[in-house]
Amino acid sequence: MRKVLPLFPLLLVSLVLPGCPNRSTDETTVIMEMEPIFIVAARKDGKDEVGDYDSQQLFEKAQGDYESGRIRQALDSFQLLSRELQDKDDRALVMTNIALCHLGLKNAATALTVLDEAEELADTELVAWRIATVRMQALARVGRWDDLVTVGAPLLSPDTPGSVRSQAMLMVGMAHKAKGDLVQALKLLEGSSDVFLSEVPFEQHDKNRGLAKTFNKTGDIYKTLMENMKLSLPEERMALEVQDRLALYNRAQKAYHDALRVKDPYWSSRAAYRLGRLREEYAMGLLRAQRPTELSQEEAAEMDAGIARLATEYLDSAVGIYEEALMVFERLGGADKWARWTKKRMAIIEQVKQKLARGE
């Protein structure tokens, strides 16, 4: 016991949560500049009055509906617009928005069919890139990871515009994560955030969903790698694992904190929640640490009590992080799911602490 117990104080490294800064869709509609054409839009069943729109007005209406969560209304407007536009690229871009609406309505198969039609219309490389970006999202929804990697691979070229390449790196990275290749996934996700930030300073990425999502997914991988790092004997091995586990913790923490800085209502709120989960998992890893088998009953009880005290300290700090997270949710808005999950985790931690106090 005297040889093993000194390892556990190594875990008492300060894990300070950086200060937290004062919509869950992953994509937005394409903003288009179109030649004005006159369209008469009518609603059936008296739901809306008959309205007159030019193409730009109708698009702005559809975009506003989409961003406000009125997906079906947005879909109706985009479909009307697609029938009236003459320019092939304009029609193709509107059809990508139609596909996004179908994704919002959980109709990924329909979205892929619409994207096939849009691809046939696309005249320029820029429009083709846009279609490919939305296609990757649809393929992710149905778990077609190999197809996603195939679609995204050409967009990873340094010759591709940064805004397109960063999105492709994010989506392909997520595919590799789903396929179990965490090393390649991490390389792509960190590359994606680097591309995001190489073109636009961090301060100008306020509410950038793509960047906030990238940081979240990066943090998730480091968290998974930390969870897979077991504290195992012999002593020399455990000493190294303690250091590696803490390094992975710090990398995950930084990624989640960077997501918080973006202040996106959905993904930054998720990062606040994940910071609590990260600290909680760090504590639970201590409880799973391997114990030496040669200890006497008294020595084993002493070691268990010491580990329980240490884990309880980390669980208490996790509760503090969750309390901060609740304040973040309130500031950012639109985070009811994360608030519910946070309160659930706090209740679970209380139950774990009670068991530890009873020596269970």
C-alpha positions as a Markdown table, in Angstrom:
| # | Residue | x | y | z |
|---|---|---|---|---|
| 1 | Met | 0.0 | 0.0 | 0.0 |
| 2 | Arg | 2.8 | 2.4 | 0.8 |
| 3 | Lys | 4.1 | 2.0 | -2.7 |
| 4 | Val | 0.8 | 2.6 | -4.4 |
| 5 | Leu | -0.9 | 5.2 | -2.3 |
| 6 | Pro | 1.6 | 8.0 | -3.2 |
| 7 | Leu | 0.3 | 7.8 | -6.8 |
| 8 | Phe | -3.1 | 9.0 | -5.9 |
| 9 | Pro | -2.1 | 12.5 | -4.7 |
| 10 | Leu | -0.7 | 13.0 | -8.2 |
| 11 | Leu | -4.4 | 13.3 | -9.2 |
| 12 | Leu | -4.8 | 16.3 | -6.9 |
| 13 | Val | -3.7 | 18.6 | -9.7 |
| 14 | Ser | -5.8 | 21.8 | -9.9 |
| 15 | Leu | -8.4 | 21.4 | -12.7 |
| 16 | Val | -9.7 | 24.9 | -12.8 |
| 17 | Leu | -12.7 | 25.6 | -15.1 |
| 18 | Pro | -11.9 | 28.7 | -17.1 |
| 19 | Gly | -14.4 | 31.5 | -16.8 |
| 20 | Cys | -17.6 | 30.9 | -18.8 |
| 21 | Pro | -18.6 | 33.7 | -21.2 |
| 22 | Asn | -21.5 | 36.0 | -20.5 |
| 23 | Arg | -30.4 | 26.7 | -32.1 |
| 24 | Ser | -29.6 | 23.4 | -32.6 |
| 25 | Thr | -29.4 | 23.2 | -36.4 |
| 26 | Asp | -26.0 | 22.6 | -37.9 |
| 27 | Glu | -26.5 | 24.6 | -41.0 |
| 28 | Thr | -28.1 | 27.8 | -42.3 |
| 29 | Thr | -29.8 | 28.6 | -45.5 |
| 30 | Val | -27.9 | 30.0 | -48.4 |
| 31 | Ile | -28.2 | 33.8 | -48.7 |
| 32 | Met | -28.6 | 34.6 | -52.4 |
| 33 | Glu | -28.6 | 37.8 | -54.5 |
| 34 | Met | -31.1 | 37.2 | -57.3 |
| 35 | Glu | -32.5 | 39.1 | -60.2 |
| 36 | Pro | -35.9 | 40.3 | -59.1 |
| 37 | Ile | -38.8 | 38.4 | -60.6 |
| 38 | Phe | -42.4 | 38.8 | -59.7 |
| 39 | Ile | -44.1 | 35.9 | -58.0 |
| 40 | Val | -47.7 | 35.6 | -56.8 |
| 41 | Ala | -47.9 | 33.3 | -53.8 |
| 42 | Ala | -51.2 | 31.9 | -52.5 |
| 43 | Arg | -52.0 | 29.8 | -49.5 |
| 44 | Lys | -54.8 | 27.3 | -49.4 |
| 45 | Asp | -57.5 | 26.9 | -46.7 |
| 46 | Gly | -57.3 | 30.6 | -45.9 |
| 47 | Lys | -54.1 | 30.1 | -43.7 |
| 48 | Asp | -52.5 | 33.2 | -45.3 |
| 49 | Glu | -53.7 | 36.0 | -47.5 |
| 50 | Val | -52.6 | 35.9 | -51.1 |
| 51 | Gly | -49.4 | 37.8 | -51.2 |
| 52 | Asp | -47.2 | 39.3 | -54.0 |
| 53 | Tyr | -43.5 | 38.8 | -53.7 |
| 54 | Asp | -40.5 | 39.4 | -55.8 |
| 55 | Ser | -37.9 | 36.6 | -55.7 |
| 56 | Gln | -35.7 | 38.3 | -53.1 |
| 57 | Gln | -38.6 | 39.0 | -50.8 |
| 58 | Leu | -39.9 | 35.5 | -51.0 |
| 59 | Phe | -36.4 | 34.1 | -50.3 |
| 60 | Glu | -36.1 | 36.4 | -47.2 |
| 61 | Lys | -39.5 | 35.2 | -46.0 |
| 62 | Ala | -38.4 | 31.6 | -46.4 |
| 63 | Gln | -35.1 | 32.2 | -44.7 |
| 64 | Gly | -36.8 | 33.9 | -41.8 |
| 65 | Asp | -39.3 | 31.0 | -41.4 |
| 66 | Tyr | -36.4 | 28.5 | -41.5 |
| 67 | Glu | -34.4 | 30.3 | -38.9 |
| 68 | Ser | -37.4 | 30.7 | -36.6 |
| 69 | Gly | -38.1 | 27.0 | -36.8 |
| 70 | Arg | -41.1 | 27.2 | -39.1 |
| 71 | Ile | -39.6 | 24.6 | -41.4 |
| 72 | Arg | -42.8 | 23.6 | -43.3 |
| 73 | Gln | -43.6 | 27.2 | -44.1 |
| 74 | Ala | -40.0 | 27.7 | -45.3 |
| 75 | Leu | -40.2 | 24.6 | -47.4 |
| 76 | Asp | -43.4 | 25.8 | -49.1 |
| 77 | Ser | -41.7 | 29.1 | -50.0 |
| 78 | Phe | -38.5 | 27.6 | -51.2 |
| 79 | Gln | -40.4 | 25.1 | -53.4 |
| 80 | Leu | -42.4 | 27.9 | -55.0 |
| 81 | Leu | -39.2 | 29.9 | -55.6 |
| 82 | Ser | -37.5 | 26.9 | -57.2 |
| 83 | Arg | -40.3 | 26.5 | -59.7 |
| 84 | Glu | -40.1 | 30.2 | -60.8 |
| 85 | Leu | -36.3 | 30.7 | -61.0 |
| 86 | Gln | -34.7 | 30.4 | -64.4 |
| 87 | Asp | -31.0 | 30.5 | -63.6 |
| 88 | Lys | -29.8 | 26.9 | -63.0 |
| 89 | Asp | -27.4 | 27.8 | -60.2 |
| 90 | Asp | -30.0 | 29.9 | -58.4 |
| 91 | Arg | -32.4 | 27.0 | -58.6 |
| 92 | Ala | -29.7 | 24.5 | -57.4 |
| 93 | Leu | -28.9 | 26.7 | -54.4 |
| 94 | Val | -32.6 | 27.0 | -53.5 |
| 95 | Met | -32.9 | 23.3 | -53.8 |
| 96 | Thr | -30.1 | 22.9 | -51.3 |
| 97 | Asn | -32.3 | 24.9 | -48.9 |
| 98 | Ile | -35.2 | 22.6 | -49.7 |
| 99 | Ala | -33.0 | 19.7 | -48.8 |
| 100 | Leu | -32.1 | 21.4 | -45.5 |
| 101 | Cys | -35.8 | 21.8 | -44.7 |
| 102 | His | -36.3 | 18.1 | -45.3 |
| 103 | Leu | -33.4 | 17.4 | -43.0 |
| 104 | Gly | -35.1 | 19.7 | -40.4 |
| 105 | Leu | -38.3 | 17.6 | -40.8 |
| 106 | Lys | -36.3 | 14.3 | -40.4 |
| 107 | Asn | -36.7 | 13.3 | -44.0 |
| 108 | Ala | -33.0 | 12.6 | -44.9 |
| 109 | Ala | -33.9 | 10.3 | -47.8 |
| 110 | Thr | -36.0 | 13.0 | -49.4 |
| 111 | Ala | -33.2 | 15.5 | -48.8 |
| 112 | Leu | -30.8 | 13.2 | -50.7 |
| 113 | Thr | -33.2 | 12.9 | -53.6 |
| 114 | Val | -33.5 | 16.7 | -53.8 |
| 115 | Leu | -29.8 | 17.1 | -53.7 |
| 116 | Asp | -29.4 | 14.7 | -56.7 |
| 117 | Glu | -31.7 | 17.0 | -58.7 |
| 118 | Ala | -29.8 | 20.1 | -57.5 |
| 119 | Glu | -26.5 | 18.4 | -58.6 |
| 120 | Glu | -27.8 | 18.0 | -62.1 |
| 121 | Leu | -28.6 | 21.8 | -62.3 |
| 122 | Ala | -25.3 | 23.1 | -60.8 |
| 123 | Asp | -23.2 | 25.0 | -63.3 |
| 124 | Thr | -20.4 | 26.2 | -61.1 |
| 125 | Glu | -17.9 | 24.7 | -58.7 |
| 126 | Leu | -19.1 | 26.9 | -55.9 |
| 127 | Val | -22.6 | 25.6 | -56.1 |
| 128 | Ala | -21.4 | 22.0 | -56.4 |
| 129 | Trp | -19.4 | 22.5 | -53.2 |
| 130 | Arg | -22.5 | 23.8 | -51.4 |
| 131 | Ile | -24.5 | 20.8 | -52.5 |
| 132 | Ala | -21.8 | 18.4 | -51.4 |
| 133 | Thr | -21.7 | 20.1 | -47.9 |
| 134 | Val | -25.4 | 19.6 | -47.4 |
| 135 | Arg | -25.2 | 16.1 | -48.8 |
| 136 | Met | -22.6 | 15.2 | -46.1 |
| 137 | Gln | -25.1 | 16.3 | -43.5 |
| 138 | Ala | -27.8 | 14.1 | -45.0 |
| 139 | Leu | -25.5 | 11.1 | -45.2 |
| 140 | Ala | -24.6 | 11.6 | -41.5 |
| 141 | Arg | -28.3 | 11.5 | -40.6 |
| 142 | Val | -28.7 | 8.1 | -42.1 |
| 143 | Gly | -25.3 | 6.8 | -40.9 |
| 144 | Arg | -23.7 | 6.3 | -44.4 |
| 145 | Trp | -20.3 | 7.2 | -43.1 |
| 146 | Asp | -18.3 | 5.6 | -46.0 |
| 147 | Asp | -20.3 | 7.6 | -48.5 |
| 148 | Leu | -19.8 | 10.7 | -46.5 |
| 149 | Val | -16.1 | 10.3 | -46.5 |
| 150 | Thr | -16.2 | 9.8 | -50.3 |
| 151 | Val | -18.2 | 12.9 | -50.9 |
| 152 | Gly | -16.1 | 15.0 | -48.6 |
| 153 | Ala | -12.6 | 13.8 | -49.7 |
| 154 | Pro | -12.4 | 16.2 | -52.7 |
| 155 | Leu | -13.3 | 19.2 | -50.5 |
| 156 | Leu | -10.3 | 18.6 | -48.2 |
| 157 | Ser | -7.9 | 19.9 | -50.8 |
| 158 | Pro | -5.9 | 23.1 | -49.8 |
| 159 | Asp | -7.2 | 24.6 | -53.1 |
| 160 | Thr | -10.8 | 24.5 | -51.7 |
| 161 | Pro | -12.0 | 27.8 | -50.2 |
| 162 | Gly | -11.5 | 27.7 | -46.4 |
| 163 | Ser | -15.2 | 28.1 | -45.6 |
| 164 | Val | -15.9 | 24.9 | -47.6 |
| 165 | Arg | -12.9 | 23.0 | -46.5 |
| 166 | Ser | -13.5 | 23.6 | -42.8 |
| 167 | Gln | -17.0 | 22.3 | -43.1 |
| 168 | Ala | -15.8 | 19.2 | -45.0 |
| 169 | Met | -13.1 | 18.5 | -42.4 |
| 170 | Leu | -15.7 | 18.7 | -39.7 |
| 171 | Met | -18.1 | 16.3 | -41.4 |
| 172 | Val | -15.4 | 13.9 | -42.5 |
| 173 | Gly | -13.9 | 14.0 | -39.1 |
| 174 | Met | -17.3 | 13.1 | -37.5 |
| 175 | Ala | -17.5 | 10.2 | -40.0 |
| 176 | His | -14.1 | 8.8 | -38.9 |
| 177 | Lys | -15.2 | 9.2 | -35.3 |
| 178 | Ala | -18.3 | 7.2 | -36.0 |
| 179 | Lys | -16.2 | 4.5 | -37.7 |
| 180 | Gly | -13.9 | 4.3 | -34.6 |
| 181 | Asp | -10.8 | 6.0 | -36.1 |
| 182 | Leu | -10.4 | 8.6 | -33.3 |
| 183 | Val | -6.8 | 9.6 | -34.4 |
| 184 | Gln | -7.9 | 10.6 | -37.9 |
| 185 | Ala | -11.1 | 12.2 | -36.6 |
| 186 | Leu | -9.1 | 14.3 | -34.2 |
| 187 | Lys | -6.6 | 15.4 | -36.9 |
| 188 | Leu | -9.5 | 16.5 | -39.1 |
| 189 | Leu | -11.5 | 18.3 | -36.4 |
| 190 | Glu | -8.5 | 20.2 | -35.1 |
| 191 | Gly | -7.6 | 21.0 | -38.7 |
| 192 | Ser | -11.2 | 22.3 | -39.2 |
| 193 | Ser | -11.0 | 24.7 | -36.3 |
| 194 | Asp | -7.6 | 25.9 | -37.5 |
| 195 | Val | -9.0 | 26.7 | -40.9 |
| 196 | Phe | -12.0 | 28.5 | -39.4 |
| 197 | Leu | -9.6 | 30.7 | -37.3 |
| 198 | Ser | -7.0 | 31.2 | -40.0 |
| 199 | Glu | -9.5 | 33.2 | -42.1 |
| 200 | Val | -11.5 | 35.0 | -39.4 |
| 201 | Pro | -10.3 | 36.0 | -35.9 |
| 202 | Phe | -11.9 | 34.2 | -33.0 |
| 203 | Glu | -13.7 | 37.4 | -31.8 |
| 204 | Gln | -15.6 | 37.5 | -35.1 |
| 205 | His | -17.0 | 34.0 | -34.8 |
| 206 | Asp | -19.8 | 35.0 | -32.4 |
| 207 | Lys | -22.5 | 32.3 | -32.7 |
| 208 | Asn | -20.7 | 30.4 | -35.4 |
| 209 | Arg | -22.4 | 27.0 | -35.1 |
| 210 | Gly | -19.9 | 25.2 | -37.3 |
| 211 | Leu | -16.9 | 26.3 | -35.1 |
| 212 | Ala | -18.8 | 25.7 | -31.9 |
| 213 | Lys | -19.7 | 22.2 | -33.1 |
| 214 | Thr | -16.1 | 21.5 | -34.1 |
| 215 | Phe | -14.8 | 22.4 | -30.7 |
| 216 | Asn | -17.5 | 20.2 | -29.1 |
| 217 | Lys | -16.6 | 17.2 | -31.2 |
| 218 | Thr | -12.9 | 17.7 | -30.5 |
| 219 | Gly | -13.6 | 17.8 | -26.8 |
| 220 | Asp | -15.7 | 14.6 | -27.1 |
| 221 | Ile | -12.8 | 12.7 | -28.6 |
| 222 | Tyr | -10.3 | 13.8 | -26.0 |
| 223 | Lys | -12.9 | 12.9 | -23.3 |
| 224 | Thr | -13.3 | 9.5 | -24.8 |
| 225 | Leu | -9.5 | 8.9 | -24.9 |
| 226 | Met | -9.3 | 10.0 | -21.3 |
| 227 | Glu | -12.1 | 7.5 | -20.3 |
| 228 | Asn | -10.2 | 4.7 | -22.1 |
| 229 | Met | -7.1 | 5.5 | -20.1 |
| 230 | Lys | -7.3 | 3.1 | -17.2 |
| 231 | Leu | -5.3 | 3.5 | -14.0 |
| 232 | Ser | -3.6 | 0.1 | -13.9 |
| 233 | Leu | -0.8 | -1.5 | -11.9 |
| 234 | Pro | 2.2 | -1.8 | -11.7 |
| 235 | Glu | 3.1 | 1.5 | -10.1 |
| 236 | Glu | 5.3 | 2.7 | -13.0 |
| 237 | Arg | 2.5 | 2.2 | -15.5 |
| 238 | Met | -0.1 | 3.9 | -13.3 |
| 239 | Ala | 2.2 | 6.9 | -12.8 |
| 240 | Leu | 2.4 | 7.4 | -16.6 |
| 241 | Glu | -1.4 | 6.9 | -17.0 |
| 242 | Val | -2.1 | 9.5 | -14.4 |
| 243 | Gln | -0.1 | 12.0 | -16.4 |
| 244 | Asp | -1.6 | 11.0 | -19.7 |
| 245 | Arg | -5.1 | 11.0 | -18.3 |
| 246 | Leu | -4.7 | 14.5 | -16.9 |
| 247 | Ala | -3.2 | 15.8 | -20.3 |
| 248 | Leu | -6.2 | 14.4 | -22.1 |
| 249 | Tyr | -8.5 | 16.0 | -19.5 |
| 250 | Asn | -6.9 | 19.4 | -20.1 |
| 251 | Arg | -7.2 | 19.1 | -23.9 |
| 252 | Ala | -10.9 | 18.2 | -23.6 |
| 253 | Gln | -11.5 | 21.1 | -21.2 |
| 254 | Lys | -9.8 | 23.6 | -23.5 |
| 255 | Ala | -11.9 | 22.4 | -26.5 |
| 256 | Tyr | -15.1 | 22.7 | -24.6 |
| 257 | His | -14.1 | 26.1 | -23.2 |
| 258 | Asp | -13.4 | 27.3 | -26.7 |
| 259 | Ala | -16.9 | 26.2 | -27.7 |
| 260 | Leu | -18.3 | 28.3 | -24.9 |
| 261 | Arg | -16.5 | 31.4 | -26.2 |
| 262 | Val | -18.4 | 31.2 | -29.4 |
| 263 | Lys | -21.7 | 31.7 | -27.5 |
| 264 | Asp | -23.9 | 29.6 | -29.8 |
| 265 | Pro | -27.1 | 28.9 | -28.0 |
| 266 | Tyr | -27.0 | 25.1 | -28.7 |
| 267 | Trp | -23.4 | 24.1 | -29.1 |
| 268 | Ser | -22.0 | 26.4 | -26.4 |
| 269 | Ser | -24.7 | 25.3 | -24.0 |
| 270 | Arg | -23.7 | 21.7 | -24.8 |
| 271 | Ala | -20.1 | 22.5 | -24.1 |
| 272 | Ala | -21.0 | 23.9 | -20.6 |
| 273 | Tyr | -22.8 | 20.6 | -19.9 |
| 274 | Arg | -19.9 | 18.5 | -21.2 |
| 275 | Leu | -17.4 | 20.3 | -19.0 |
| 276 | Gly | -19.4 | 19.0 | -16.0 |
| 277 | Arg | -19.5 | 15.5 | -17.5 |
| 278 | Leu | -15.7 | 15.7 | -18.1 |
| 279 | Arg | -15.0 | 16.5 | -14.4 |
| 280 | Glu | -17.5 | 13.9 | -13.3 |
| 281 | Glu | -15.8 | 11.2 | -15.4 |
| 282 | Tyr | -12.4 | 12.2 | -14.1 |
| 283 | Ala | -13.7 | 11.5 | -10.6 |
| 284 | Met | -15.3 | 8.2 | -11.6 |
| 285 | Gly | -12.0 | 7.1 | -13.2 |
| 286 | Leu | -10.4 | 7.2 | -9.8 |
| 287 | Leu | -13.0 | 4.9 | -8.3 |
| 288 | Arg | -12.2 | 2.4 | -11.1 |
| 289 | Ala | -8.5 | 2.5 | -10.5 |
| 290 | Gln | -6.9 | -0.9 | -10.1 |
| 291 | Arg | -6.0 | -1.9 | -6.5 |
| 292 | Pro | -3.1 | -4.1 | -5.5 |
| 293 | Thr | -4.1 | -7.6 | -4.5 |
| 294 | Glu | -1.5 | -8.1 | -1.8 |
| 295 | Leu | -2.9 | -5.6 | 0.6 |
| 296 | Ser | -4.3 | -6.7 | 3.9 |
| 297 | Gln | -8.0 | -6.1 | 4.6 |
| 298 | Glu | -7.1 | -3.1 | 6.7 |
| 299 | Glu | -4.8 | -1.6 | 4.1 |
| 300 | Ala | -7.3 | -2.2 | 1.4 |
| 301 | Ala | -10.0 | -0.4 | 3.4 |
| 302 | Glu | -7.6 | 2.5 | 4.0 |
| 303 | Met | -6.9 | 2.8 | 0.3 |
| 304 | Asp | -10.5 | 2.7 | -0.6 |
| 305 | Ala | -11.4 | 5.4 | 1.9 |
| 306 | Gly | -8.6 | 7.6 | 0.5 |
| 307 | Ile | -9.7 | 7.2 | -3.1 |
| 308 | Ala | -13.4 | 7.8 | -2.1 |
| 309 | Arg | -12.4 | 11.1 | -0.4 |
| 310 | Leu | -10.5 | 12.2 | -3.5 |
| 311 | Ala | -13.3 | 11.2 | -5.8 |
| 312 | Thr | -15.8 | 13.1 | -3.7 |
| 313 | Glu | -13.8 | 16.2 | -3.9 |
| 314 | Tyr | -13.9 | 16.0 | -7.7 |
| 315 | Leu | -17.6 | 15.2 | -7.7 |
| 316 | Asp | -18.2 | 18.3 | -5.6 |
| 317 | Ser | -16.3 | 20.4 | -8.1 |
| 318 | Ala | -18.3 | 18.8 | -10.9 |
| 319 | Val | -21.5 | 20.0 | -9.2 |
| 320 | Gly | -20.0 | 23.5 | -9.1 |
| 321 | Ile | -19.3 | 23.3 | -12.8 |
| 322 | Tyr | -22.9 | 22.1 | -13.4 |
| 323 | Glu | -24.2 | 25.1 | -11.4 |
| 324 | Glu | -22.1 | 27.4 | -13.6 |
| 325 | Ala | -23.5 | 25.7 | -16.6 |
| 326 | Leu | -27.1 | 26.4 | -15.6 |
| 327 | Met | -26.2 | 30.1 | -15.5 |
| 328 | Val | -24.7 | 29.8 | -19.0 |
| 329 | Phe | -27.9 | 28.2 | -20.3 |
| 330 | Glu | -29.9 | 31.0 | -18.9 |
| 331 | Arg | -27.7 | 33.6 | -20.6 |
| 332 | Leu | -27.6 | 31.9 | -24.0 |
| 333 | Gly | -31.2 | 30.7 | -24.1 |
| 334 | Gly | -32.6 | 27.8 | -26.0 |
| 335 | Ala | -30.9 | 25.2 | -23.9 |
| 336 | Asp | -33.8 | 23.4 | -22.0 |
| 337 | Lys | -32.4 | 20.0 | -22.9 |
| 338 | Trp | -29.0 | 20.7 | -21.4 |
| 339 | Ala | -30.6 | 22.2 | -18.3 |
| 340 | Arg | -32.6 | 19.0 | -17.8 |
| 341 | Trp | -29.6 | 16.8 | -18.3 |
| 342 | Thr | -27.5 | 18.9 | -16.0 |
| 343 | Lys | -30.0 | 18.6 | -13.2 |
| 344 | Lys | -30.2 | 14.9 | -13.7 |
| 345 | Arg | -26.4 | 14.5 | -13.5 |
| 346 | Met | -26.4 | 16.6 | -10.3 |
| 347 | Ala | -28.9 | 14.2 | -8.7 |
| 348 | Ile | -26.9 | 11.2 | -9.8 |
| 349 | Ile | -23.7 | 12.7 | -8.3 |
| 350 | Glu | -25.5 | 13.2 | -5.0 |
| 351 | Gln | -26.5 | 9.5 | -5.0 |
| 352 | Val | -22.9 | 8.4 | -5.7 |
| 353 | Lys | -21.6 | 10.6 | -2.9 |
| 354 | Gln | -24.1 | 9.1 | -0.5 |
| 355 | Lys | -22.9 | 5.6 | -1.4 |
| 356 | Leu | -19.2 | 6.7 | -1.0 |
| 357 | Ala | -20.0 | 8.1 | 2.4 |
| 358 | Arg | -21.5 | 4.8 | 3.4 |
| 359 | Gly | -18.4 | 3.0 | 2.2 |
| 360 | Glu | -20.2 | 1.2 | -0.6 |
